[in-house]
Amino acid sequence: MSSKRSTRGSFLDYQRPTVNERLAQWFDAGSAKEALLGGEPFIIPEATHRDRHDRLLVVDQLLLWAAARGRLQDAAAAFLAALDTAIADLDLWAAYDLVWSYLVARRDHESDLPVSKTEILHVLDEIDGWSGETPDGIVELRTRVRDELAATP
């Protein structure tokens, strides 16, 4: 009996990630901003919190799609447009969740969106300057986002 383990058909086989066909259709149709925001019919329920949109999945798929098609600039424009829309709608959760999802997803990709840290910070500084009560959950998310951005060159 051989001491070598076969990796054929095992979890050790690496398969290149592919873009979900439905999301690719949305992105190809110019609906990346809507998919990032998660309004109907573009909502994808998060696996753990079914009432929340799975932005992390959408951002990850957008990065795959953009890199495969050479459309990083289009993806960046959609990301910034979604961020602007979340702010215009006074949806702090969506704004911070979108940035957090991007910061997490980009770790697994060779290609990054041509969006500067300064652009993101400018937008976040703007919403942090609003007066009023901060909704539940935003403080922790804001701290995670700010810490991650501070650690980003």
C-alpha positions as CSV (number, residue, x, y, z in Angstrom):
1,M,0.0,0.0,0.0
2,S,1.4,3.4,-1.0
3,S,1.9,6.1,1.6
4,K,1.0,8.8,-0.9
5,R,-2.5,10.1,-0.8
6,S,-4.3,10.7,-4.0
7,T,-5.6,14.2,-4.3
8,R,-7.7,13.4,-7.3
9,G,-11.2,14.6,-6.7
10,S,-10.4,15.9,-3.3
11,F,-10.7,19.3,-1.7
12,L,-7.1,19.8,-2.6
13,D,-7.9,20.2,-6.3
14,Y,-8.0,23.9,-7.0
15,Q,-10.6,25.2,-9.3
16,R,-10.5,28.8,-10.5
17,P,-13.4,30.7,-9.1
18,T,-16.1,31.6,-11.7
19,V,-18.7,34.3,-11.9
20,N,-22.2,33.4,-11.0
21,E,-24.2,33.5,-14.3
22,R,-27.1,35.5,-12.8
23,L,-24.8,38.2,-11.4
24,A,-22.7,38.3,-14.6
25,Q,-25.9,39.1,-16.5
26,W,-26.8,41.9,-14.1
27,F,-23.3,43.3,-14.4
28,D,-23.3,43.0,-18.2
29,A,-26.7,44.8,-18.3
30,G,-25.2,47.7,-16.4
31,S,-27.0,46.9,-13.1
32,A,-23.9,46.5,-10.9
33,K,-24.9,49.5,-8.8
34,E,-28.3,48.1,-8.1
35,A,-26.8,44.6,-7.4
36,L,-24.5,46.2,-4.9
37,L,-27.3,48.0,-3.1
38,G,-29.6,45.0,-3.1
39,G,-32.9,46.5,-4.0
40,E,-35.6,44.4,-5.7
41,P,-35.1,42.4,-7.8
42,F,-31.3,42.4,-7.1
43,I,-31.4,41.3,-3.4
44,I,-29.5,38.2,-2.5
45,P,-30.2,37.1,1.1
46,E,-27.2,36.6,3.3
47,A,-26.7,33.1,4.5
48,T,-26.7,33.9,8.2
49,H,-28.9,37.0,8.3
50,R,-31.6,36.3,5.7
51,D,-33.1,39.7,6.0
52,R,-29.8,41.3,4.9
53,H,-28.4,41.7,1.4
54,D,-25.2,39.6,0.8
55,R,-23.0,42.5,-0.4
56,L,-19.9,40.5,0.2
57,L,-20.9,37.9,-2.3
58,V,-21.9,40.6,-4.8
59,V,-18.6,42.6,-4.4
60,D,-16.6,39.4,-4.7
61,Q,-18.5,38.5,-7.9
62,L,-18.1,42.0,-9.3
63,L,-14.3,41.8,-8.8
64,L,-14.2,38.4,-10.6
65,W,-16.4,39.7,-13.4
66,A,-14.4,43.0,-13.8
67,A,-11.0,41.2,-13.9
68,A,-12.2,38.6,-16.3
69,R,-13.7,41.1,-18.7
70,G,-11.2,44.0,-18.3
71,R,-13.9,46.2,-16.8
72,L,-12.3,47.3,-13.5
73,Q,-13.1,51.0,-14.3
74,D,-16.8,50.1,-14.8
75,A,-16.9,48.2,-11.6
76,A,-15.2,51.0,-9.7
77,A,-17.8,53.5,-11.1
78,A,-20.6,51.2,-10.0
79,F,-19.1,50.8,-6.5
80,L,-18.8,54.6,-6.1
81,A,-22.3,55.2,-7.5
82,A,-23.7,52.6,-5.1
83,L,-21.9,54.3,-2.2
84,D,-23.2,57.8,-3.3
85,T,-26.7,56.4,-3.5
86,A,-26.5,54.8,-0.1
87,I,-25.4,58.2,1.3
88,A,-28.1,60.1,-0.6
89,D,-30.7,57.7,0.9
90,L,-29.2,58.3,4.4
91,D,-28.5,54.5,4.6
92,L,-25.5,54.4,6.8
93,W,-25.6,50.7,7.2
94,A,-25.5,50.1,3.4
95,A,-22.7,52.6,3.0
96,Y,-20.5,51.1,5.6
97,D,-21.4,47.5,4.7
98,L,-20.5,48.2,1.1
99,V,-17.1,49.5,2.0
100,W,-16.5,46.7,4.5
101,S,-17.5,44.1,1.9
102,Y,-15.1,45.6,-0.6
103,L,-12.2,45.7,1.9
104,V,-12.8,42.0,2.7
105,A,-13.4,40.8,-0.8
106,R,-10.4,42.5,-2.4
107,R,-8.0,40.4,-0.2
108,D,-8.8,37.4,-2.4
109,H,-8.3,39.0,-5.7
110,E,-5.2,39.9,-7.8
111,S,-7.0,42.8,-9.4
112,D,-8.3,45.7,-7.4
113,L,-10.8,48.5,-8.2
114,P,-9.2,51.8,-9.2
115,V,-10.7,53.5,-6.2
116,S,-8.4,55.4,-3.9
117,K,-8.4,55.2,-0.1
118,T,-8.8,59.0,-0.1
119,E,-12.1,58.8,-2.1
120,I,-13.5,56.3,0.3
121,L,-12.4,58.2,3.3
122,H,-13.9,61.4,1.9
123,V,-17.3,59.8,1.6
124,L,-17.1,58.2,5.1
125,D,-15.9,61.5,6.6
126,E,-19.0,63.1,5.1
127,I,-21.4,60.7,6.6
128,D,-19.6,60.6,10.0
129,G,-20.1,64.4,10.1
130,W,-23.9,64.1,10.1
131,S,-25.6,64.9,13.3
132,G,-28.2,62.7,14.8
133,E,-28.5,59.3,16.4
134,T,-26.3,56.5,15.1
135,P,-28.3,53.4,14.3
136,D,-27.6,50.1,16.1
137,G,-24.7,48.2,14.7
138,I,-23.1,51.1,12.8
139,V,-20.6,51.9,15.5
140,E,-19.0,48.5,15.4
141,L,-19.1,48.3,11.6
142,R,-17.7,51.9,11.3
143,T,-14.8,50.9,13.7
144,R,-13.9,47.8,11.7
145,V,-14.0,49.8,8.4
146,R,-11.9,52.7,9.8
147,D,-9.4,50.2,11.3
148,E,-9.0,48.3,8.1
149,L,-8.6,51.6,6.1
150,A,-6.0,52.8,8.5
151,A,-4.0,49.6,8.0
152,T,-4.3,50.0,4.2
153,P,-1.4,51.7,2.4
